[in-house]
Amino acid sequence: MREGLDIRHDAAQQRFETTVDGVRAELDYEQRGDVLSLTHTGVPAAIGGRGVAGALVRSALEYARSKGLKVVPSCAYAARYIERHPQYQDLLTS
């Protein structure tokens, strides 16, 4: 997991984003009521393999937890992340 990234939450755009070495990565979501659907994790190859995607998903999950939201991992990466990190499984919708 990549620590120390400056991950910004842009609620108006429904996105978490960060820039590494001048390259932007993002996690897009849609919020409907008390459900946060993680729809897309985009990390360009130039900064891939550095834990950026995981940090973005973790930030979104921590945000959901802090707001009492449930999560739908519509993005395949987010779904795999939650499978590998059982501490977030309680956030999944039933």
C-alpha positions as CSV (number, residue, x, y, z in Angstrom):
1,M,0.0,0.0,0.0
2,R,1.4,3.4,-1.0
3,E,1.5,5.7,2.0
4,G,2.0,9.5,1.8
5,L,0.0,10.1,-1.3
6,D,-2.0,13.4,-1.4
7,I,-5.4,12.0,-2.3
8,R,-8.1,14.6,-2.9
9,H,-11.8,14.1,-2.7
10,D,-13.7,16.1,-5.3
11,A,-17.3,15.6,-4.2
12,A,-18.7,17.7,-7.0
13,Q,-17.1,15.4,-9.6
14,Q,-17.7,12.3,-7.5
15,R,-14.0,11.4,-7.7
16,F,-10.9,10.7,-5.5
17,E,-7.7,11.6,-7.3
18,T,-4.0,12.0,-6.8
19,T,-1.0,13.0,-8.9
20,V,2.2,11.0,-8.9
21,D,5.3,12.2,-10.9
22,G,3.0,14.6,-12.7
23,V,0.5,11.9,-13.8
24,R,-3.0,11.9,-12.5
25,A,-4.9,8.8,-11.3
26,E,-8.5,8.7,-10.2
27,L,-11.3,6.6,-8.7
28,D,-14.8,7.6,-9.9
29,Y,-17.9,6.9,-7.9
30,E,-21.6,7.5,-7.9
31,Q,-23.5,8.2,-4.7
32,R,-27.2,7.5,-4.5
33,G,-28.7,8.0,-1.1
34,D,-26.6,6.1,1.4
35,V,-24.9,3.9,-1.3
36,L,-21.5,4.7,-2.9
37,S,-20.9,2.8,-6.1
38,L,-17.2,2.6,-7.0
39,T,-17.4,2.7,-10.8
40,H,-13.9,3.2,-12.2
41,T,-10.3,3.1,-11.0
42,G,-7.9,4.7,-13.5
43,V,-4.1,4.5,-13.0
44,P,-2.0,5.2,-16.1
45,A,0.7,2.6,-16.8
46,A,3.4,5.3,-16.1
47,I,2.6,5.1,-12.4
48,G,1.2,1.6,-12.2
49,G,2.5,-1.0,-9.8
50,R,3.1,1.6,-7.0
51,G,0.0,1.0,-4.9
52,V,-1.8,4.0,-6.2
53,A,-5.0,2.2,-7.1
54,G,-5.1,0.6,-3.7
55,A,-4.6,3.9,-2.0
56,L,-7.5,5.4,-4.0
57,V,-9.9,2.6,-3.1
58,R,-8.9,2.6,0.5
59,S,-9.6,6.4,0.6
60,A,-13.0,5.9,-0.9
61,L,-13.8,3.1,1.6
62,E,-12.7,5.1,4.6
63,Y,-14.8,8.0,3.3
64,A,-17.8,5.6,3.0
65,R,-17.2,4.3,6.5
66,S,-16.9,7.8,8.0
67,K,-20.2,8.8,6.4
68,G,-22.1,5.6,7.3
69,L,-22.5,4.7,3.6
70,K,-22.7,1.2,2.1
71,V,-20.5,0.3,-1.0
72,V,-21.1,-1.4,-4.3
73,P,-17.8,-2.2,-6.0
74,S,-18.8,-1.9,-9.6
75,C,-15.2,-1.6,-10.6
76,A,-13.4,-4.9,-10.8
77,Y,-10.3,-3.5,-9.1
78,A,-12.4,-2.2,-6.2
79,A,-14.1,-5.6,-5.9
80,R,-10.8,-7.4,-5.7
81,Y,-9.4,-4.9,-3.2
82,I,-12.4,-5.6,-0.8
83,E,-12.0,-9.3,-1.2
84,R,-8.3,-9.0,-0.2
85,H,-9.1,-6.7,2.7
86,P,-11.8,-8.2,4.8
87,Q,-11.9,-5.3,7.2
88,Y,-14.0,-3.5,4.5
89,Q,-16.5,-6.3,3.8
90,D,-19.0,-4.9,6.3
91,L,-19.4,-1.9,4.0
92,L,-20.8,-4.0,1.2
93,T,-24.5,-3.8,0.5
94,S,-26.4,-7.0,1.2
